[in-house]
Amino acid sequence: MMDTRSVLVADDHPIFRQGLVKAIEETGEFDVVGEAADGKRALEILGQLHPDMAILDIAMPVMDGLGVIRAASAQSLQCDFIIMTMYKEEEYFREALDLGVRGYLLKESAPGDLVQCLRAVAAGKHFVSPAMSEYLILSSAADRGGSLKINPMENLSRTERRVLKLIAENKTSREIADELHISFRTVQNHRAHMCEKLSLEGFNRLLQFALEHKSLL
């Protein structure tokens, strides 16, 4: 039997938080080792218990979820972070990815997406609530419809487009390498080249770009 992954759950609404804890524990795959009602307490638990994963509400008293992640990073605390939010605004999503967040859950769909998100993050993947992915795609399509911008993917090679499509499908670099029968290093090189061609900083921004342009891939 595989070892269970330890999880911290931080949300200032006790009933909502308890619902998440119950859903997590019912899987038998994850162990909730701590709960917090504010960001300061969440950071303390991260330092004391070193959970494998942390689910953080983006809007908490004392310190918000993104602030917790910044502070944890400054203290070199290793953890896979999942952010929950009521907001679909692209700025929050972009900032979360820039901070290395592995999962992004909209609270409106969190009960249904939570377990799938935990499993994806535990497997080394990113997870974004489908409702958020749809919002990014529609927002990107609206932007394209209101302007005469050149297709940003026109400079990508055929192979790079195939890699980008698989990134949008939440494939890891190793899974992409296996599917395309190329080496892991080659996939990483393709990622780096695409970031350069698209003027993106960091592989997490490449994930966002892939989601926004999924309908074109």
C-alpha positions in Angstrom: 0.0 0.0 0.0 1.3 3.5 -0.9 2.0 5.9 2.0 -0.7 8.5 2.5 0.3 12.1 1.8 -0.1 14.6 4.7 -2.3 17.6 4.1 -2.9 21.0 5.8 -6.3 22.6 5.2 -6.5 26.4 5.9 -9.8 28.3 5.5 -11.5 30.8 7.8 -15.0 29.3 7.4 -15.2 26.3 9.8 -18.1 24.6 8.1 -16.6 24.8 4.7 -13.2 23.7 6.1 -14.7 20.7 7.8 -16.4 19.7 4.6 -13.1 19.7 2.8 -11.4 17.7 5.6 -14.2 15.1 5.5 -13.9 14.7 1.7 -10.2 14.3 1.9 -10.2 11.7 4.7 -12.9 9.7 3.1 -10.5 8.9 0.2 -8.1 7.0 2.5 -5.3 8.4 0.3 -4.5 11.5 2.3 -4.1 12.3 5.9 -5.2 15.8 7.2 -2.5 16.6 9.8 -3.5 20.2 10.5 -6.2 22.8 10.2 -6.0 26.6 10.3 -8.5 29.5 10.3 -5.9 32.2 9.3 -2.7 32.5 7.4 -0.5 33.0 10.4 -1.6 29.7 11.9 -1.2 28.0 8.6 2.4 29.2 8.3 3.1 27.9 11.9 1.7 24.5 11.1 3.8 24.4 7.9 6.9 25.0 9.9 6.0 22.5 12.7 4.5 19.6 10.8 6.0 20.0 7.3 2.9 18.5 5.4 3.4 17.2 1.9 0.5 19.4 0.6 -1.3 22.5 1.8 -4.7 23.7 0.7 -5.0 27.5 1.3 -7.9 29.9 0.9 -6.6 32.9 -1.0 -8.5 35.3 1.3 -7.8 34.6 5.0 -7.4 36.8 8.1 -4.0 38.0 9.3 -2.2 36.7 6.2 -3.7 35.6 2.9 -3.0 32.4 1.1 -0.5 33.9 -1.3 1.2 35.6 1.6 1.6 32.3 3.3 3.3 30.8 0.2 5.7 33.8 0.0 6.6 33.4 3.7 7.0 29.6 3.4 9.3 30.1 0.4 11.4 32.7 2.4 11.8 30.0 5.1 12.6 27.3 2.6 9.6 25.2 3.6 9.0 22.5 1.0 5.3 21.8 0.2 3.0 21.4 -2.7 0.5 24.3 -2.5 -3.1 24.4 -3.7 -5.0 27.7 -3.7 -8.7 28.0 -3.3 -10.4 31.2 -4.4 -13.7 32.8 -5.2 -12.1 34.9 -7.9 -11.7 34.1 -11.6 -9.5 37.2 -12.2 -6.4 36.3 -14.3 -4.1 38.4 -12.1 -4.7 36.1 -9.1 -4.2 33.0 -11.2 -1.0 34.4 -12.8 0.4 35.4 -9.4 -0.4 31.9 -8.0 1.4 30.2 -10.8 4.4 32.6 -10.5 4.7 31.5 -6.8 4.8 27.8 -7.8 1.3 26.9 -6.9 0.4 23.3 -8.1 -3.3 23.5 -7.8 -5.9 26.3 -8.4 -9.4 25.6 -7.2 -12.5 27.8 -7.5 -14.4 27.5 -4.3 -17.7 27.2 -6.2 -16.5 23.9 -7.6 -13.9 22.9 -4.9 -16.0 20.1 -3.3 -16.2 18.3 -6.7 -12.7 19.1 -7.9 -10.8 18.7 -4.6 -9.9 15.0 -4.7 -9.0 15.0 -8.4 -6.8 18.0 -7.7 -5.0 16.3 -4.8 -4.4 13.2 -6.8 -3.0 15.3 -9.7 -0.7 17.3 -7.5 0.4 14.1 -5.7 1.4 12.7 -9.1 3.5 15.8 -9.8 1.0 17.5 -12.1 -0.7 20.9 -12.1 -4.5 21.1 -11.6 -6.8 24.0 -12.5 -10.5 23.9 -11.9 -12.2 23.2 -15.3 -14.4 26.3 -14.7 -11.3 28.4 -14.5 -9.8 26.9 -17.6 -13.0 27.6 -19.5 -12.9 31.2 -18.2 -9.3 31.7 -19.4 -10.1 30.2 -22.8 -13.2 32.4 -23.3 -11.4 35.5 -22.1 -8.5 34.8 -24.5 -11.0 34.3 -27.3 -12.7 37.5 -26.5 -9.4 39.4 -26.6 -8.5 37.9 -30.0 -12.0 38.8 -31.3 -11.5 42.4 -30.3 -8.1 42.9 -31.9 -6.0 42.1 -35.0 -3.1 40.6 -33.1 -0.9 38.1 -34.9 -1.4 34.6 -33.8 1.2 34.2 -31.0 1.8 30.6 -31.9 2.6 31.1 -35.6 6.4 30.9 -34.8 6.1 27.6 -33.0 7.2 24.4 -34.8 4.8 21.5 -35.3 6.4 19.5 -32.5 6.3 22.5 -30.2 2.6 22.8 -30.8 2.1 19.1 -30.0 4.1 19.6 -26.8 2.0 22.7 -25.9 -1.2 20.7 -26.5 -0.1 18.0 -24.1 0.8 20.6 -21.5 -2.8 22.0 -21.8 -4.0 18.4 -21.1 -2.0 18.5 -17.8 0.7 16.1 -19.0 4.0 16.1 -17.1 7.2 16.4 -19.1 7.9 12.7 -18.6 4.5 11.8 -19.9 4.9 14.0 -22.9 8.3 12.4 -23.6 6.8 8.9 -23.5 3.8 9.9 -25.7 6.0 11.6 -28.3 8.8 9.0 -28.1 11.4 11.7 -27.3 13.7 12.2 -24.3 12.8 14.1 -21.2 15.6 16.6 -21.9 14.2 17.2 -25.4 10.8 18.1 -23.9 12.5 20.5 -21.5 14.3 22.1 -24.4 11.0 22.5 -26.3 9.5 24.2 -23.2 12.4 26.6 -22.9 12.3 27.4 -26.6 8.6 28.1 -26.5 8.9 30.4 -23.5 11.6 32.3 -25.4 9.5 32.6 -28.6 6.4 33.6 -26.7 8.2 35.9 -24.3 7.1 34.0 -21.3 9.1 33.9 -18.1 9.0 30.5 -16.4 7.3 27.2 -17.2 4.2 28.0 -15.1 3.5 30.9 -17.5 3.7 28.3 -20.3 0.9 26.3 -18.6 -1.3 29.4 -18.4 -0.6 30.2 -22.0 -1.5 26.6 -23.0 -4.8 26.8 -21.1 -5.7 30.2 -22.6 -5.0 29.0 -26.2 -6.3 25.4 -25.7 -9.0 25.9 -28.3 -6.4 26.7 -31.0 -4.2 23.7 -30.4 
